């Protein structure tokens, strides 16, 4: 069976939850004997890369302009046309409601193939989009329900949304984690002037709705309120620009006179792993998510998490973490202070977090569920741990 993955920026995953998701499931599909092709954007995947973990990569151009939407729109259109008229896969798997706007093409010109759409987030809620783009993304939600043979969502929150708004029962296949057991590596931390367990961590693309600016303000307010509690502690913000250089410049100006905050830029592999392993706890202030992989990864390293109180974050952290009102600087500052004043509780929450995500968000089981959706044998997949959590949360 040949699968065309359309909508991700490319592979290997540099930044972005969709790219990580596609890399993880595609690698496992290859091992299971599927043929997987991922369409990539020229600026994201280097021209020397034609394959990754056995996955074929086809680079397709896009029109990059000051209007952010043109990049994705042109790339997905060209990728879909190439798949329809040249690749001719058995399954067209679109990732995101924006790419789903072109799901009608295979329904008309490749009618024997199956069309799948995975919804990773309600993209219309992202602050970066102008009003006209949000209208198009709303139309993409409708296109998802009209043209896809099967709809997949990565969180229960999204599953409820599509049922309530469109009457569609979507397949639930969340993001996952890989179990990790990592010893803190001092050599990884030293270039950033960090010491093991003497910093808190945020890992994210630096885009406005991820709210790094809120965390910086809360960190600074918390330090002023109880300076002795913060002796030797630092805040590490890991991530780079995603065509958001102006926002990154704002953040750098915000921390210009504060040597307690470190911006490491984009990191991956062993460096990112070492940064997760050495953190005291993780903060995720994002105000818009589908199901945040950064939160799941932090929990997989045995870290307690403080997250903005939005449905997707609340679903991820559950009873193991703390939440605060989105963009509420004072409430986030209090949460940071509380975690610093209760180190034993932080360790306990971190341990519970690791146990939970390893059981509930397993990539192998998630990929098995995806294969069943491809074959049309199931409507949804749930792990026992997630069912228990749903009862606790009343969802």
VOGU-3710 file (C-alpha; in Angstrom, 3 decimals, decimal comma):
1> xxxxxxxxxx> 0,000/0,000/0,000  1,372/3,381/-1,033  0,718/6,399/1,215  1,199/10,055/0,253  1,679/12,355/3,255  0,712/15,917/2,302  0,777/19,023/4,486  3,904/18,580/6,609  6,773/20,970/5,908  9,130/18,056/5,378
11> xxxxxxxxxx> 11,580/15,642/6,950  13,696/15,271/9,002  11,555/17,128/11,550  13,266/20,386/12,509  10,387/22,103/14,250  6,638/21,692/14,370  4,400/19,064/15,902  3,015/17,925/12,544  6,492/17,156/11,231  7,337/15,124/14,347
21> xxxxxxxxxx> 4,025/13,253/14,089  4,547/12,447/10,407  8,129/11,298/11,026  7,129/8,952/13,840  4,170/7,281/12,144  5,813/7,126/8,711  8,921/5,425/10,099  6,754/2,766/11,695  4,611/2,340/8,591  7,783/1,690/6,578
31> xxxxxxxxxx> 8,803/-1,014/9,057  5,368/-2,578/8,626  5,876/-2,854/4,859  4,021/0,233/3,645  5,445/2,528/0,979  5,381/6,091/2,309  6,073/9,309/0,408  6,262/12,636/2,242  5,946/15,857/0,253  8,327/18,543/1,537
41> xxxxxxxxxx> 8,802/22,258/1,023  12,021/23,298/-0,721  13,055/25,701/2,036  12,525/23,142/4,825  14,177/19,974/3,505  17,686/20,229/2,023  17,948/19,376/-1,655  20,409/16,542/-0,954  17,790/14,646/1,078  15,651/12,229/-0,939
51> xxxxxxxxxx> 14,833/9,729/1,814  14,617/9,543/5,594  14,295/6,278/7,569  13,188/4,580/4,369  10,566/7,249/3,653  10,724/8,742/0,156  10,818/12,545/0,177  9,626/14,610/-2,760  10,516/18,285/-2,547  7,939/20,630/-4,036
61> xxxxxxxxxx> 8,298/24,400/-4,487  6,093/26,964/-2,811  5,497/30,661/-3,221  6,930/32,358/-0,141  5,672/35,904/0,262  4,906/38,385/3,046  1,436/36,845/3,032  2,203/33,785/5,202  -0,592/31,619/3,806  0,829/31,517/0,276
71> xxxxxxxxxx> 3,682/29,199/1,256  1,463/26,383/2,489  -1,289/26,873/-0,089  0,980/26,709/-3,134  3,054/23,837/-1,764  0,063/21,673/-0,897  -1,643/22,403/-4,233  1,444/21,374/-6,205  2,035/18,335/-3,990  -1,547/17,163/-4,435
81> xxxxxxxxxx> -1,412/17,602/-8,206  1,852/15,662/-8,360  0,393/12,862/-6,260  -2,794/12,675/-8,348  -1,182/12,650/-11,783  2,240/11,066/-11,156  2,570/9,255/-7,810  -0,953/7,752/-7,784  -0,940/6,440/-4,187  -3,554/4,234/-2,590
91> xxxxxxxxxx> -4,090/6,717/0,254  -3,864/10,506/0,291  -3,179/11,492/3,900  -3,542/15,249/4,428  -2,237/16,783/7,645  -4,067/19,925/8,763  -7,329/21,650/7,880  -5,543/24,049/5,525  -4,208/21,235/3,302  -7,649/19,607/3,435
101> xxxxxxxxxx> -8,902/22,395/1,150  -7,343/20,395/-1,695  -8,741/17,001/-0,685  -11,352/17,348/-3,431  -8,700/16,796/-6,099  -8,093/13,096/-5,381  -11,813/12,570/-4,754  -12,449/13,665/-8,357  -9,302/12,562/-10,224  -8,302/9,505/-8,149
111> xxxxxxxxxx> -11,675/8,212/-7,044  -10,437/4,708/-6,243  -8,007/6,016/-3,622  -8,886/6,745/-0,001  -8,584/10,274/1,425  -7,629/10,721/5,092  -7,310/14,044/6,940  -5,599/14,364/10,318  -6,560/17,511/12,221  -3,698/18,567/14,472
121> xxxxxxxxxx> -5,219/21,833/15,743  -7,860/24,447/15,041  -5,463/26,566/13,011  -7,942/29,419/12,646  -7,272/30,246/16,310  -3,607/31,050/15,701  -2,901/34,726/16,292  -0,595/34,965/13,258  -3,419/34,624/10,723  -5,299/37,652/9,360
131> xxxxxxxxxx> -9,093/37,511/9,256  -9,312/36,351/5,626  -6,927/33,457/6,333  -9,048/32,376/9,273  -12,089/32,230/7,009  -10,165/29,937/4,651  -9,142/27,724/7,571  -12,763/27,520/8,685  -13,578/26,426/5,152  -10,799/23,840/5,518
141> xxxxxxxxxx> -12,623/22,382/8,512  -15,720/21,996/6,383  -13,668/20,503/3,530  -12,237/17,989/5,985  -15,692/16,696/6,821  -16,920/16,712/3,201  -13,998/15,220/1,249  -12,240/12,876/3,683  -13,263/9,246/3,811  -11,973/9,269/7,392
151> xxxxxxxxxx> -11,163/12,151/9,739  -8,491/11,699/12,410  -7,944/14,058/15,360  -5,094/14,109/17,867  -7,114/15,001/20,968  -10,479/14,388/22,575  -11,041/18,120/22,550  -10,867/18,104/18,738  -13,013/14,993/18,581  -15,750/16,755/20,574
161> xxxxxxxxxx> -15,408/19,852/18,385  -16,005/17,970/15,131  -18,906/16,039/16,611  -20,600/19,141/18,045  -20,025/21,410/15,049  -20,268/19,046/12,094  -21,828/15,878/13,468  -18,735/13,921/12,437  -17,381/11,077/14,578  -13,645/11,458/14,046
171> xxxxxxxxxx> -11,061/8,772/14,704  -8,985/9,591/17,767  -5,256/8,944/17,275  -3,161/11,213/19,489  0,440/12,304/19,319  2,852/10,012/21,114  6,157/9,775/22,936  9,152/7,507/22,855  10,175/6,138/26,278  13,435/7,728/27,395
181> xxxxxxxxxx> 15,962/7,084/30,142  18,664/9,733/29,883  21,415/10,691/32,306  22,020/14,434/32,456  25,026/15,352/30,309  26,969/18,330/31,648  28,704/18,842/28,298  25,342/19,453/26,634  24,348/22,126/29,146  27,645/23,974/29,531
191> xxxxxxxxxx> 27,476/25,891/26,187  24,301/27,524/27,487  25,727/28,242/30,958  23,154/25,913/32,508  23,547/23,554/35,452  21,523/20,337/35,918  18,222/20,937/37,719  18,979/24,627/38,132  16,766/25,813/35,293  13,177/25,535/34,139
201> xxxxxxxxxx> 12,480/24,824/30,512  10,221/25,890/27,666  10,491/24,089/24,307  8,554/25,569/21,405  8,614/27,299/18,075  8,882/31,005/18,806  5,530/32,136/17,480  3,252/34,511/19,342  0,507/32,078/20,319  3,089/29,917/22,112
211> xxxxxxxxxx> 3,357/32,881/24,533  7,045/32,867/25,410  6,582/36,576/26,196  4,066/35,665/28,912  6,496/33,198/30,489  9,322/35,752/30,448  7,160/38,347/32,190  5,942/35,794/34,743  9,500/34,617/35,420  10,647/38,177/36,012
221> xxxxxxxxxx> 7,686/38,912/38,280  8,257/35,712/40,285  11,949/36,550/40,766  11,054/39,982/42,103  8,515/38,546/44,524  10,885/35,975/46,106  14,455/36,680/44,967  16,089/34,254/47,435  14,136/31,375/45,927  15,720/32,005/42,528
231> xxxxxxxxxx> 19,410/32,117/43,491  21,340/30,391/40,720  18,181/29,449/38,794  17,662/30,193/35,121  14,912/30,033/32,543  15,869/28,268/29,311  13,753/28,910/26,213  14,523/26,370/23,494  13,287/27,079/19,983  13,797/29,276/16,966
241> xxxxxxxxxx> 11,946/31,446/14,530  9,252/29,959/12,306  9,173/32,874/9,864  8,609/35,012/12,972  11,837/37,006/13,167  10,029/40,129/14,387  8,579/38,237/17,345  11,960/36,688/18,196  13,463/40,188/18,160  10,773/41,284/20,632
251> xxxxxxxxxx> 11,671/38,432/22,956  15,371/39,250/22,807  14,597/42,864/23,651  12,419/41,685/26,546  15,340/39,761/28,099  18,105/42,175/27,101  19,014/43,105/30,697  18,181/39,756/32,311  21,038/37,265/32,518  18,793/34,700/34,222
261> xxxxxxxxxx> 17,107/33,892/30,899  18,820/31,879/28,165  17,531/31,541/24,609  19,252/28,529/23,080  17,778/28,731/19,591  16,497/25,634/17,812  17,882/22,365/19,205  17,297/18,721/18,376  18,699/15,247/18,955  21,013/14,678/21,895
271> xxxxxxxxxx> 21,195/18,377/22,771  17,423/18,713/23,097  17,301/15,434/24,996  19,943/16,707/27,408  18,055/19,955/27,943  14,870/18,065/28,794  16,725/15,686/31,100  18,447/18,457/33,057  15,409/20,668/33,637  13,776/21,017/37,032
281> xxxxxxxxxx> 10,335/21,267/35,425  8,737/22,384/32,142  6,443/25,318/31,352  4,185/25,432/28,291  2,279/28,743/28,133  0,835/28,208/24,630  -2,709/29,467/24,080  -3,554/27,270/21,058  -2,797/23,562/20,647  -4,206/20,353/19,248
291> xxxxxxxxxx> -2,241/18,057/21,574  1,182/19,521/22,470  4,046/17,152/21,715  6,427/19,363/23,730  4,320/18,723/26,836  4,186/14,969/26,227  7,955/14,905/25,662  8,598/16,821/28,876  6,430/14,356/30,790  8,245/11,417/29,162
301> xxxxxxxxxx> 11,477/12,735/30,721  9,842/12,594/34,129  9,216/16,328/34,364  6,260/18,041/35,986  4,592/20,558/33,677  2,925/23,936/34,161  0,675/24,704/31,191  -1,855/27,296/30,100  -5,380/26,157/30,908  -6,702/25,389/27,432
311> xxxxxxxxxx> -8,471/22,121/26,556  -5,553/20,470/24,746  -3,011/21,317/27,459  -5,397/20,251/30,209  -5,969/16,985/28,402  -2,220/16,353/28,199  -1,149/17,236/31,744  -4,264/16,056/33,615  -3,750/15,621/37,339  0,014/15,354/36,923
321> xxxxxxxxxx> 0,626/19,039/36,183  -0,527/22,542/37,054  -2,500/24,903/34,838  -2,942/28,659/34,847  -5,283/31,059/33,046  -3,895/31,731/29,538  -1,701/34,857/29,371  -2,228/35,498/33,098  1,249/36,617/34,135  0,489/36,825/37,863
331> xxxxxxxxxx> -1,063/33,340/38,006  1,846/31,795/36,092  4,323/33,543/38,402  2,535/32,014/41,412  2,651/28,551/39,824  6,398/28,846/39,220  6,971/29,923/42,822  4,805/27,071/44,086  6,810/24,464/42,180  10,063/25,931/43,442
341> xxxxxxxxxx> 8,799/25,839/47,028  7,622/22,208/46,780  10,503/20,227/45,219  9,292/16,836/46,514  5,895/17,385/44,955  7,529/18,344/41,665  9,526/15,106/41,653  6,400/13,086/42,457  4,374/14,779/39,720  7,211/14,177/37,275
351> xxxxxxxxxx> 7,308/10,480/38,081  3,539/10,163/37,633  3,812/12,057/34,352  6,347/9,626/32,928  4,355/6,554/33,927  1,186/7,992/32,451  2,478/9,127/29,036  4,468/5,950/28,435  1,265/3,984/28,909  -1,192/6,349/27,228
361> xxxxxxxxxx> 0,721/7,867/24,305  2,634/5,020/22,710  3,654/5,578/19,074  3,595/1,853/18,304  -0,021/1,491/19,415  -1,007/4,742/17,718  0,484/3,574/14,423  -1,345/0,266/14,784  -4,547/2,273/15,124  -3,679/4,263/11,995
371> xxxxxxxxxx> -3,125/1,079/9,987  -6,564/-0,084/11,087  -8,078/3,203/9,897  -6,323/2,798/6,549  -7,831/-0,668/6,223  -11,243/0,551/7,332  -11,497/-1,938/10,199  -12,017/0,403/13,178  -13,593/3,757/13,912  -11,451/4,833/16,851
381> xxxxxxxxxx> -8,602/3,749/19,100  -8,172/4,258/22,845  -5,616/3,026/25,322  -6,919/1,879/28,736  -4,942/4,660/30,409  -6,620/7,299/28,263  -10,051/5,863/28,992  -9,342/6,084/32,724  -8,143/9,648/32,308  -11,250/10,577/30,330
391> xxxxx> -13,436/9,404/33,197  -11,392/11,440/35,683  -11,665/14,571/33,559  -15,298/14,003/32,685  -14,681/13,924/28,929
//
